[in-house]
Amino acid sequence: MLCAMIKRKVSVICALALLAVLGSVYTINAPENNGIPEEPIGIPESTEVSETISESGESGGNTLSQLNFSIDPNGSKYTSKKSGNTGWGFKKEKGKAPLIDEATKNMFGETNTYYIDNRGGKVMYLTFDEGYENGYTAQILDVLKEKNVQAAFFITGPYLSRETELVDRMVNEGHIVGNHTVNHPNLAKSELSVVASELKGLNDAFSEKYGKDMIYMRPPEGEYSEKLLCFTGDMGYKTILWSFAYKDWDVKIQKGAEYAFNQVTPYFHDGAILLLHAVSSDNAGALGKIIDCAREQGYEFKSLDYLTE
């Protein structure tokens, strides 16, 4: 038994060490997509990589895998799909859900891709992208715990290897931890073999430590293609886009909690999936008031598990 436990811990350490090495070349400059931005990602040079395995959370392998990594990325099914990349974007309108064309809706429906809860009802979903830690995630987790809200955090390989305590909190406090790839590449422009490697690498390390898969995926930069979504859907992933976002990722342009509140709350709509970046001090400061405002309007915050059930 002791030998088995040691073996599992060694495998976790090796996986995290590999992610740390990959993270050393982890820099992306992501464009803004039609007003729906994605952060430029980078790991500050001063950040130290931790390979210490925390005792909190479940450890060991995943015996109930929901994902299939044995799919052939060179299969004929995928060669017939459109491979041109599309940046997820739409025109925002206060108080209303974004409008997208029927063809895109149908493709999303066929590939387990979600940008909104179309079932109706006053529900919303809080999601956070975590490319790197900027010192505000603990505050965000404190607010979510105080307000009894379950959220989803989409993390990268370096984040998993360097921010063990925060990821432990996410898992232990009931939040979903989603797959944002190891190195944050543009998946729509990548070979499917690279897509599989990026998603599997992060999932394997997470699964070894916490005993469960990262079944939710968010493509970096919000870029996708029919080919990509078909492949990730076949792998068992549920792709989570969003129906609201704003330019909150630039840490050099923060304008205060009131600004964030005024950017987010006018765009509440039924079934909204809110994308916020945890690097933003504005978001961290405004989160409690945003949650309170939504509840005052009759909204209930749900887990992504409710969205996809």
C-alpha positions in Angstrom: 0.0 0.0 0.0 2.8 2.4 1.0 4.7 1.6 -2.2 1.6 2.3 -4.3 1.1 5.7 -2.6 4.7 6.6 -3.2 4.5 5.6 -6.8 1.4 7.7 -7.3 3.1 10.7 -5.7 6.2 10.3 -7.8 4.0 10.2 -11.0 2.3 13.4 -9.9 5.6 15.2 -9.3 6.9 14.1 -12.7 3.8 15.3 -14.4 3.9 18.7 -12.7 7.6 19.0 -13.3 6.9 18.5 -17.0 4.3 21.2 -17.0 6.7 23.5 -15.3 9.3 22.9 -18.0 6.7 23.5 -20.7 5.6 26.6 -18.8 9.0 28.2 -19.2 8.2 28.8 -22.9 4.7 29.8 -22.2 4.0 33.2 -23.8 1.0 34.1 -25.9 -0.1 37.4 -27.4 -3.8 37.0 -28.0 -5.9 39.4 -30.0 -9.2 40.9 -29.0 -12.1 39.1 -30.8 -14.8 41.5 -31.9 -15.1 43.1 -28.5 -14.8 39.8 -26.6 -11.2 39.8 -25.4 -8.8 37.2 -24.3 -5.8 38.0 -22.1 -2.2 38.1 -23.4 -0.8 35.3 -21.3 2.6 35.2 -19.7 4.3 33.8 -16.7 6.3 36.4 -14.7 9.9 35.5 -14.6 10.0 35.9 -10.8 7.4 33.2 -10.2 8.9 30.1 -8.7 7.7 26.7 -9.8 6.5 24.5 -6.9 6.7 20.7 -7.3 5.4 20.0 -3.8 2.3 17.9 -3.8 -0.3 19.1 -1.3 -2.0 16.5 0.9 -5.4 18.2 0.4 -7.8 16.9 -2.2 -8.0 13.4 -3.5 -4.9 11.7 -4.9 -4.4 8.7 -7.1 -5.4 7.8 -10.6 -8.8 8.4 -12.2 -10.7 5.1 -12.3 -13.9 6.6 -13.9 -12.5 8.5 -16.8 -15.1 10.4 -18.9 -12.6 11.3 -21.6 -11.3 9.3 -24.6 -7.8 10.1 -25.7 -7.5 7.2 -28.0 -9.3 8.9 -30.9 -7.2 9.1 -34.1 -6.6 12.8 -34.9 -5.9 11.8 -38.5 -9.2 10.1 -38.9 -11.2 10.7 -42.1 -14.1 12.1 -40.1 -12.0 15.2 -39.3 -10.4 15.8 -42.6 -13.9 16.6 -44.0 -14.6 19.3 -41.4 -13.9 23.0 -41.9 -10.6 23.9 -40.3 -10.5 27.6 -40.7 -10.3 29.3 -37.3 -13.1 31.6 -36.0 -12.7 34.0 -33.2 -15.7 33.8 -30.8 -17.3 37.2 -30.8 -20.6 39.0 -31.0 -22.2 42.3 -30.6 -23.2 43.0 -27.0 -26.6 44.5 -26.2 -27.6 45.5 -22.7 -29.9 43.1 -21.0 -30.1 40.7 -24.0 -28.4 37.5 -25.0 -26.1 37.7 -28.0 -27.5 36.7 -31.4 -25.7 34.1 -33.4 -26.6 32.4 -36.7 -28.5 29.1 -36.8 -25.6 27.2 -38.5 -23.3 28.1 -35.6 -26.0 27.1 -33.1 -26.4 23.7 -34.8 -22.7 23.1 -34.8 -22.4 23.9 -31.1 -25.3 21.6 -30.4 -23.6 18.7 -32.3 -20.2 19.2 -30.6 -21.1 19.7 -26.9 -20.3 23.4 -27.1 -22.0 26.0 -24.9 -22.0 29.8 -24.8 -25.4 30.3 -23.0 -28.1 28.3 -21.3 -30.9 28.3 -23.8 -33.4 26.5 -21.6 -34.7 29.8 -20.2 -35.0 30.9 -16.6 -33.1 33.4 -14.5 -29.8 31.5 -14.1 -26.2 32.6 -14.7 -22.8 31.0 -14.6 -19.6 32.5 -13.3 -16.4 31.4 -15.1 -12.8 32.7 -14.6 -9.8 32.3 -16.9 -6.5 31.7 -15.0 -3.5 32.0 -17.3 -1.3 33.1 -14.4 -1.7 34.2 -10.9 -1.8 38.0 -10.2 -2.6 37.9 -6.5 -6.4 38.1 -6.6 -7.7 34.5 -6.9 -7.7 34.0 -3.1 -9.9 37.1 -2.7 -12.2 35.8 -5.4 -12.5 32.4 -3.7 -13.2 34.1 -0.4 -16.1 36.1 -2.0 -17.5 33.0 -3.7 -17.4 31.1 -0.4 -19.0 33.9 1.5 -21.8 34.2 -1.2 -22.2 30.4 -1.6 -21.6 30.5 -5.3 -20.0 27.7 -7.3 -17.9 28.9 -10.3 -15.6 27.4 -12.9 -11.9 28.2 -13.2 -10.1 27.4 -16.5 -6.4 26.9 -15.7 -3.2 26.2 -17.7 -0.3 23.8 -17.1 1.9 26.4 -15.4 -1.0 27.4 -13.1 -1.5 23.9 -12.0 2.1 23.3 -11.2 2.7 26.7 -9.5 -0.5 27.5 -7.7 -1.1 24.2 -5.8 -2.7 25.9 -2.8 -5.2 27.8 -5.0 -6.2 24.8 -7.1 -6.6 22.8 -3.9 -9.1 25.5 -2.7 -11.0 25.4 -6.0 -11.5 21.7 -5.8 -12.1 21.4 -2.1 -14.6 24.3 -2.1 -16.7 22.8 -4.8 -15.7 24.7 -7.9 -15.1 23.3 -11.3 -11.6 23.3 -12.6 -11.6 23.4 -16.4 -8.9 22.7 -19.1 -7.4 25.7 -20.7 -4.5 23.6 -22.1 -0.9 23.3 -21.0 0.7 26.1 -23.0 -2.3 28.2 -24.1 -1.8 27.8 -27.9 -4.4 28.7 -30.5 -6.0 25.3 -30.9 -7.9 26.2 -34.0 -4.6 26.8 -35.8 -2.9 23.7 -34.4 -2.8 20.1 -35.6 -5.3 17.8 -33.9 -2.4 15.8 -32.5 -1.2 19.0 -30.8 -4.7 19.6 -29.5 -4.8 16.1 -28.0 -1.4 16.5 -26.4 -2.2 19.9 -24.9 -5.5 18.7 -23.4 -4.3 15.3 -22.3 -1.1 16.7 -20.7 -3.0 19.0 -18.4 -5.8 16.5 -17.7 -3.4 13.7 -16.8 -1.5 15.9 -14.2 -4.8 17.1 -12.7 -6.4 13.6 -12.7 -3.3 12.1 -10.9 -3.7 14.6 -8.1 -7.4 15.0 -7.7 -8.8 11.7 -9.1 -11.1 13.1 -11.7 -11.0 14.5 -15.2 -11.2 18.0 -16.4 -14.3 17.5 -18.6 -14.8 21.2 -19.4 -12.6 22.9 -21.9 -12.2 26.5 -23.0 -10.1 27.1 -26.2 -7.4 29.8 -25.7 -8.2 33.1 -27.3 -11.8 31.9 -27.9 -10.7 30.6 -31.3 -12.4 27.5 -32.7 -13.1 25.6 -35.9 -15.7 23.0 -36.8 -12.9 20.5 -37.0 -11.6 21.4 -33.5 -15.0 21.2 -31.8 -15.9 18.0 -33.5 -12.6 16.4 -32.3 -12.8 17.7 -28.7 -16.5 16.7 -28.6 -15.6 13.2 -29.6 -12.9 13.1 -26.9 -15.7 13.8 -24.4 -15.0 17.4 -23.7 -17.7 20.0 -23.1 -16.5 23.3 -24.6 -17.5 26.4 -22.7 -17.5 29.7 -24.4 -19.4 32.7 -23.0 -22.2 35.2 -23.6 -20.5 38.1 -21.8 -17.0 39.4 -21.5 -15.2 42.7 -21.4 -11.7 44.0 -21.7 -10.7 43.2 -18.1 -7.4 41.3 -18.7 -5.0 44.1 -19.1 -3.5 44.5 -15.6 -2.0 47.9 -16.6 -5.4 49.3 -17.3 -7.5 48.8 -14.2 -10.1 51.4 -13.3 -11.5 50.3 -10.0 -14.3 48.0 -8.7 -17.1 50.5 -9.6 -15.9 50.4 -13.3 -16.1 46.6 -13.4 -19.5 46.6 -11.8 -20.8 49.1 -14.4 -19.2 47.0 -17.2 -20.8 43.7 -16.1 -24.2 44.3 -14.5 -26.0 46.1 -17.4 -25.4 43.0 -19.6 -27.1 40.5 -17.3 -29.4 38.2 -19.3 -31.1 34.8 -18.8 -28.7 31.9 -19.1 -25.6 34.1 -19.2 -22.1 32.5 -19.0 -20.0 35.3 -17.7 -16.2 35.3 -18.5 -14.1 37.2 -16.0 -10.3 37.2 -15.8 -9.0 36.6 -12.3 -5.9 38.8 -13.0 -8.1 41.8 -12.7 -8.1 43.8 -9.4 -11.3 45.5 -10.7 -13.1 42.1 -10.9 -11.9 41.0 -7.5 -13.1 44.2 -5.9 -16.5 44.2 -7.6 -17.4 40.5 -7.5 -19.4 40.6 -4.3 -21.5 43.5 -5.5 -22.0 41.8 -8.9 -23.3 38.7 -7.2 -25.6 40.7 -5.0 -26.9 42.7 -7.9 -27.7 39.6 -9.9 -29.6 38.0 -7.0 -31.5 41.2 -6.4 -32.7 40.9 -10.0 -33.9 37.3 -9.4 -30.9 35.5 -10.9 -29.5 32.3 -9.4 -25.9 31.2 -10.0 -25.4 27.6 -11.1 -22.6 25.2 -11.7 -21.7 24.2 -15.2 -22.8 20.7 -14.3 -26.4 22.1 -14.3 -25.8 23.7 -17.7 -24.8 20.4 -19.3 -27.0 17.9 -17.5 
